[in-house]
Amino acid sequence: MQIVLLVLAAGLCRSFAIYFVKAETLIKLSIPALHIINADDRAHHHDDHRRRVDHHVVHN
């Protein structure tokens, strides 16, 4: 009986380890994507700010 439990426990640990590695890989892949999106948003925000400044200068 103990052997069966050990085999089941080993199987669960292995599948959990595989799941964990896959999750970690997904996280590693998604972090750079998030950084790219944030950088893009910042660039757009910077352009808007520059446009506002130009607009202000034109009015003066």
VEXLUM-97268 format. One line per 5 residues: number of its first residue (from 1); their letters; for each residue y, z, x of C-alpha. Coordinates in nm, 4 decimals, padded with zeros to 6 digits. Each point is the difference from the previous one (the first is absolute). Example, Ala and Ser with C-alpha at 12.3 -4.5 7.8 and 13.67 -1.06 7.14 Angstrom:
1> AS> -00.4500/00.7800/01.2300  00.3440/-00.0660/00.1370
END
This chain:
1> MQIVL> 00.0000/00.0000/00.0000  00.2414/00.0881/00.2813  -00.0616/-00.3386/00.1661  00.0982/-00.1817/-00.3221  00.3206/00.2052/-00.0211
6> LVLAA> 00.0791/-00.0726/00.3649  -00.0500/-00.3740/-00.0552  00.2247/00.0105/-00.3083  00.2640/00.2002/00.1873  -00.0140/-00.2437/00.2934
11> GLCRS> 00.0346/-00.2946/-00.2391  00.3004/00.1596/-00.1691  00.1630/00.0795/00.3335  -00.0553/-00.3576/00.1171  00.1429/-00.1572/-00.3154
16> FAIYF> 00.2930/00.2422/00.0109  00.0625/-00.0869/00.3662  -00.0016/-00.3733/-00.0838  00.2377/00.0610/-00.2917  00.2274/00.2087/00.2224
21> VKAET> 00.0108/-00.2699/00.2704  00.0806/-00.2660/-00.2624  00.2754/00.2177/-00.1473  00.1429/00.0651/00.3471  -00.0013/-00.3740/00.0769
26> LIKLS> 00.1780/-00.0750/-00.3289  00.2616/00.2656/00.0772  00.0539/-00.1420/00.3508  00.0418/-00.3486/-00.1492  00.2340/00.1131/-00.2778
31> IPALH> 00.2354/00.2082/00.2186  00.1399/-00.3017/00.1942  00.0359/-00.1860/-00.3314  00.2063/00.2900/-00.1372  00.2165/00.0018/00.3135
36> IINAD> 00.0610/-00.3749/-00.0397  00.0987/00.0461/-00.3668  00.2358/00.2874/00.0910  00.1588/-00.2023/00.2814  00.0482/-00.2904/-00.2413
41> DRAHH> 00.1688/00.2285/-00.2545  00.2255/00.1403/00.2710  00.0978/-00.3513/00.1115  00.0926/-00.0947/-00.3582  00.1977/00.3216/-00.0409
46> HDDHR> 00.1858/-00.0702/00.3252  00.0901/-00.3521/-00.1194  00.1350/00.1400/-00.3287  00.2125/00.2500/00.1910  00.1368/-00.2728/00.2283
51> RRVDH> 00.0849/-00.2167/-00.3024  00.1853/00.2915/-00.1587  00.1994/00.0547/00.3208  00.0869/-00.3734/00.0206  00.1079/00.0075/-00.3653
56> HVVHN> 00.2235/00.2990/00.0721  00.1562/-00.1718/00.3039  00.0711/-00.3175/-00.2016  00.1869/00.2008/-00.2653  00.2199/00.1701/00.2600
END
